[in-house]
């Protein structure tokens, strides 16, 4: 097997980086955004399939109206195309259907938390503060005791392109 046959994706490193940055605002709605489809398996891909996979109850609460789902998918497709220059096909899917009907390869898009070109050796970025979860323990205002979780400040700065 040659190196070319073992590629993680058939889009360029630069295009993957731009796509990774472009999904950052979407992660506020749902962090589970994936690159899927033929762009992961074939050099002859036609479009770039991006899927947001939501828990069934969250999907139903957010997109109970199919017209809202369709409008969101079309608008997000258009926006991602304008940000990346890639022929994006974006869809939101319920987790149950996504797992049952589409068991293929998924490449998680990290919303800008991955270093360009994987630091040169394809190493995925893992935040030292939260371990990649995007959440850290929140502290109380007066006593400093843990109070649930909060967004990781390092991940938020990285997603905005600031130094972590």
C-alpha positions as CSV (number, residue, x, y, z in Angstrom):
1,X,0.0,0.0,0.0
2,X,1.4,3.4,-1.0
3,X,1.4,6.5,1.1
4,X,-1.2,8.0,-1.3
5,X,-3.6,5.1,-0.6
6,X,-3.4,5.7,3.2
7,X,-4.4,9.4,3.1
8,X,-6.9,10.6,5.7
9,X,-8.5,12.9,3.2
10,X,-8.1,13.8,-0.4
11,X,-8.5,17.6,0.0
12,X,-5.3,19.6,0.6
13,X,-4.0,20.4,4.0
14,X,-4.7,24.1,3.3
15,X,-8.4,23.3,2.4
16,X,-8.8,21.1,5.4
17,X,-7.4,23.8,7.7
18,X,-9.8,26.4,6.1
19,X,-12.8,24.0,6.6
20,X,-11.7,23.3,10.2
21,X,-11.7,27.1,10.9
22,X,-15.0,27.7,9.0
23,X,-17.0,25.3,11.3
24,X,-16.0,27.1,14.4
25,X,-19.3,29.1,14.8
26,X,-21.3,25.9,14.2
27,X,-19.7,24.2,17.1
28,X,-21.6,26.5,19.4
29,X,-24.8,24.7,18.3
30,X,-23.2,21.2,18.2
31,X,-19.5,20.2,18.6
32,X,-20.0,16.9,16.6
33,X,-19.2,18.0,13.0
34,X,-17.5,15.6,10.7
35,X,-16.0,15.4,7.2
36,X,-17.5,12.3,5.6
37,X,-18.0,10.7,2.2
38,X,-15.8,10.1,-0.9
39,X,-13.4,12.9,0.0
40,X,-12.1,10.5,2.6
41,X,-11.8,7.5,0.3
42,X,-11.2,8.6,-3.3
43,X,-9.1,11.1,-5.2
44,X,-12.1,11.4,-7.6
45,X,-14.5,13.1,-5.1
46,X,-17.2,15.3,-6.4
47,X,-18.2,17.3,-3.3
48,X,-17.1,17.7,0.3
49,X,-19.7,16.2,2.7
50,X,-19.8,17.9,6.1
51,X,-22.2,16.5,8.7
52,X,-23.3,17.8,12.0
53,X,-24.6,14.9,14.1
54,X,-26.9,15.8,16.9
55,X,-28.4,13.7,19.7
56,X,-31.9,12.7,18.7
57,X,-33.7,14.8,21.4
58,X,-31.6,17.9,20.5
59,X,-32.2,17.5,16.8
60,X,-36.0,17.1,17.4
61,X,-36.1,20.2,19.6
62,X,-34.0,22.3,17.2
63,X,-35.3,21.1,13.9
64,X,-38.8,19.9,14.6
65,X,-39.8,21.9,11.6
66,X,-38.4,20.4,8.3
67,X,-38.5,23.8,6.6
68,X,-36.2,25.2,9.3
69,X,-33.8,22.2,8.9
70,X,-33.8,22.6,5.1
71,X,-33.1,26.4,5.3
72,X,-30.4,25.9,7.9
73,X,-28.6,23.2,5.8
74,X,-28.8,25.3,2.6
75,X,-27.7,28.5,4.3
76,X,-24.8,26.7,6.1
77,X,-23.8,25.0,2.8
78,X,-23.6,28.3,1.1
79,X,-21.7,30.0,3.9
80,X,-19.1,27.1,4.2
81,X,-18.7,27.2,0.4
82,X,-18.0,31.0,0.6
83,X,-15.5,30.6,3.4
84,X,-13.6,27.6,1.9
85,X,-14.0,27.7,-1.9
86,X,-14.9,24.0,-1.7
87,X,-18.0,22.4,-3.1
88,X,-19.5,21.7,0.4
89,X,-22.6,19.6,1.0
90,X,-23.7,20.3,4.6
91,X,-26.4,18.5,6.5
92,X,-27.5,18.1,10.1
93,X,-28.4,14.5,11.0
94,X,-30.1,12.8,13.9
95,X,-27.5,10.5,15.7
96,X,-29.6,7.3,15.4
97,X,-30.1,7.6,11.6
98,X,-26.5,8.8,11.0
99,X,-25.2,5.7,12.9
100,X,-27.6,3.2,11.3
101,X,-27.6,4.4,7.7
102,X,-24.0,5.9,7.4
103,X,-21.5,3.7,9.2
104,X,-18.5,4.8,7.1
105,X,-15.5,6.8,8.0
106,X,-15.8,10.1,9.8
107,X,-13.1,12.7,10.3
108,X,-13.9,15.1,13.2
109,X,-13.6,18.8,12.4
110,X,-12.2,20.5,15.5
111,X,-13.3,24.1,14.8
112,X,-9.9,25.6,14.6
113,X,-8.3,23.8,17.5
114,X,-6.1,21.7,15.2
115,X,-2.7,23.2,14.3
116,X,-2.1,23.8,10.6
117,X,-0.8,20.6,8.9
118,X,-0.9,18.7,12.2
119,X,2.3,20.4,13.4
120,X,4.0,18.9,10.3
121,X,3.5,15.3,11.3
122,X,-0.4,15.0,11.2
123,X,-0.5,15.1,15.0
124,X,-4.0,16.3,16.1
125,X,-4.1,19.2,18.5
126,X,-5.1,18.3,22.0
127,X,-5.7,21.3,24.4
128,X,-3.5,20.9,27.5
129,X,-6.2,22.5,29.7
130,X,-9.3,20.4,28.8
131,X,-7.8,17.4,26.9
132,X,-9.8,18.3,23.8
133,X,-13.2,18.2,25.4
134,X,-13.7,22.0,25.2
135,X,-14.9,22.1,28.8
136,X,-13.1,22.8,32.1
137,X,-14.2,22.7,35.7
138,X,-15.8,26.1,36.6
139,X,-15.0,27.6,40.0
140,X,-17.4,29.3,42.3
141,X,-17.3,33.1,42.6
142,X,-16.6,33.4,46.4
143,X,-15.1,30.1,47.6
144,X,-13.3,28.9,44.5
145,X,-14.9,25.4,44.7
146,X,-15.8,23.6,41.4
147,X,-19.3,24.5,40.1
148,X,-19.9,22.3,37.0
149,X,-18.1,23.0,33.8
150,X,-17.4,26.0,31.6
151,X,-16.0,26.6,28.1
152,X,-12.3,26.1,28.0
153,X,-10.7,29.5,27.6
154,X,-7.7,28.1,25.7
155,X,-9.9,26.4,23.2
156,X,-12.0,29.6,22.8
157,X,-8.8,31.7,22.2
158,X,-7.5,29.1,19.7
159,X,-10.8,29.1,17.8
160,X,-10.6,32.8,17.5
161,X,-7.0,32.6,16.2
162,X,-5.5,34.1,19.3
163,X,-2.6,32.8,21.3
164,X,-3.7,30.2,23.8
